[in-house]
Amino acid sequence: MLQRLFIFLLLFLILPDIYLYLRFIVRLTTKRWLRILYWIPTTLILAGLVYLVFFANNPFSESHTRDIGWYSVFFLFAAPKLLLALCTVIGIPFHKWLRAPRIPFICTGLTLAVLCIIMILYGSFIGRSQFEVKEVTYSSPRLPQAFDGYRIVQLSDLHIGSWIGNAPDIERMVNLVNAQQPDLIVFTGDLVNHRAKELDGFQEILVRLKAKDGVYSILGNHDYGPYFRWKSKQEQDDNLIDLEQRQAAMGWKLLNNSHSILIQGNDSIALIGVENEGEPPFSQHGDLAGAKAGTDGMFQILLSHNPTHWRREVLPKSDVDLMLAGHTHAMQLQFGSYSPSVYVYPEWGGMYLEGTRGLYVNVGIGYVGLPFRFGAWPEITVLTLRR
C-alpha cells in the first residue's frame, strides 16, 4: 500500500515540477545555480518520501503520524505547483486556437497557488486544534418522553498518538465537552493510532470527561493495531487487551458487541455498540444481532465506527433508530458542505435521514498522516434528542 502511495505522490510531485521548469524556469533564467536551486526542495522532499516508504524502521513507523511534519511541507510545495501547472495547461488550447492571452490563466494559477499555501499553513498550525462544538437535533416519535431534551456529546477518532506533545489541547477539548453539561458522552472509535501506550500522559486528562450517565466507547479500525509491525500476533492481541483495560481505568464503558440500558424516570432506551464493522479492506468484527439481542421494541442508539455499516446492514437488517459513526475525518478537508471524502463515503459528515431513522457522522478530533485540518475542524458534537 505504501509503495502504491509512493508512486502517486511521486507523480504528484514530479510532473508539475517538470512542466513548470520547462515552461518557465528555463525561459526566465540561464543561470545554472538558479535552475539547480529550483530542484532542491523537490529533491529533499523526494528523499524523505523514499526513506519513509522503503527504509523507515519500526519506531519511526509507530510515531510517524505525529512526527511527519515535513509531510505538510510536501503539500506546501507540491499542491500550489500542481494548481499553477493545471491552469497554464488549460490555457494552452485557448491561446493556440482562440488567440486568448496566456496571462489570465497564469494569474489565476498564481492566485490559486497562493490561496493553497495559506490554506495549508492555516490548517497545519491552527486548524488541526480549532475545536468546533456542533449543536445537532435528532427527532423521533419513538423516543420515550423522559428522554426529550436528552443531550449526548459524541467524540470520535481522537488518534491520541497524534497529540503527543500537545496535552494542553486535549485538556481544552475535555473542558469544552464538560462545559456542554451532557447527559451522556459517547466515543465512536480510533482512540489510538497504533498502540495503547500512546495514552501515557493522557489518561489522567481523559478521565476527567464527565456526564450524568457516563462515558461509553467502541473500537475503531486503528484500535486493533493493524498498521503496526508487530513481532507476533500475541503481541498485537495483548495490545488490544491493554487498550481495553486502559479505557476501563478511565471509567469508559467499552461496548464490544454489547449494549447498555439507559434509564430516565420510568423510561429507558438501548445504547448498542459494535466492534469495527468496516467495508474491506477495513476489519470486520461487528455482531449487530448479538449486540442488540434483548432490545427489541426499545428506542435504539447504535455506536458503529464506520458509516458504511449503516446502509450495508443497519438499515436493511435492523430497527435501529439512530446510528453514530466517525472514521471518515471528512478527509480533514472541507469547503462548506463539500468534502472530497464524498467520493469514498456517501455519508461522510453530519446528519443523514431515511424516514425517521438517522445516521450522524462525526468528522473526528485527531488526524492521520498529514497534521492538517481545514474546514473539517476537530468536532465535538452535541446531539439533543427530541420527540
C-alpha positions, 0 to 999 in steps of 0.5 A: 500500500505504501509503495502504491502511495509512493508512486502517486505522490511521486507523480504528484510531485514530479510532473508539475515540477517538470512542466513548470521548469520547462515552461518557465524556469528555463525561459526566465533564467540561464543561470545554472545555480538558479535552475539547480536551486529550483530542484532542491526542495523537490529533491529533499522532499523526494528523499524523505518520501523514499526513506519513509516508504522503503527504509523507515524502521519500526519506531519511526513507523509507530510515531510517524503520524505525529512526527511527519511534519515535513509531510505538510511541507510536501503539500506546501510545495507540491499542491500550489505547483500542481494548481499553477501547472493545471491552469497554464495547461488549460490555457494552452488550447485557448491561446493556440486556437482562440488567440486568448492571452496566456496571462489570465490563466497564469494569474489565476494559477498564481492566485490559486497557488497562493490561496493553497499555501495559506490554506495549508499553513492555516490548517497545519498550525491552527486548524488541526486544534480549532475545536468546533462544538456542533449543536445537532437535533435528532427527532423521533416519535419513538423516543420515550418522553423522559428522554426529550431534551436528552443531550449526548456529546459524541467524540470520535477518532481522537488518534491520541498518538497524534497529540503527543506533545500537545496535552494542553489541547486535549485538556481544552477539548475535555473542558469544552465537552464538560462545559456542554453539561451532557447527559451522556458522552459517547466515543465512536472509535480510533482512540489510538493510532497504533498502540495503547501506550500512546495514552501515557500522559493522557489518561489522567486528562481523559478521565476527567470527561464527565456526564450524568450517565457516563462515558461509553466507547467502541473500537475503531479500525486503528484500535486493533493495531493493524498498521503496526509491525508487530513481532507476533500476533500475541503481541498485537492481541495483548495490545488490544487487551491493554487498550481495553483495560486502559479505557476501563481505568478511565471509567469508559464503558467499552461496548464490544458487541454489547449494549447498555440500558439507559434509564430516565424516570420510568423510561429507558432506551438501548445504547448498542455498540459494535466492534469495527464493522468496516467495508474491506479492506477495513476489519470486520468484527461487528455482531449487530444481532448479538449486540442488540439481542434483548432490545427489541421494541426499545428506542435504539442508539447504535455506536458503529465506527464506520458509516458504511455499516449503516446502509450495508446492514443497519438499515436493511437488517435492523430497527435501529433508530439512530446510528453514530459513526466517525472514521471518515475525518471528512478527509480533514478537508472541507469547503462548506458542505463539500468534502472530497471524502464524498467520493469514498463515503456517501455519508461522510459528515453530519446528519443523514435521514431515511424516514425517521431513522438517522445516521450522524457522522462525526468528522473526528478530533485527531488526524492521520498522516498529514497534521492538517485540518481545514474546514473539517475542524476537530468536532465535538458534537452535541446531539439533543434528542427530541420527540 
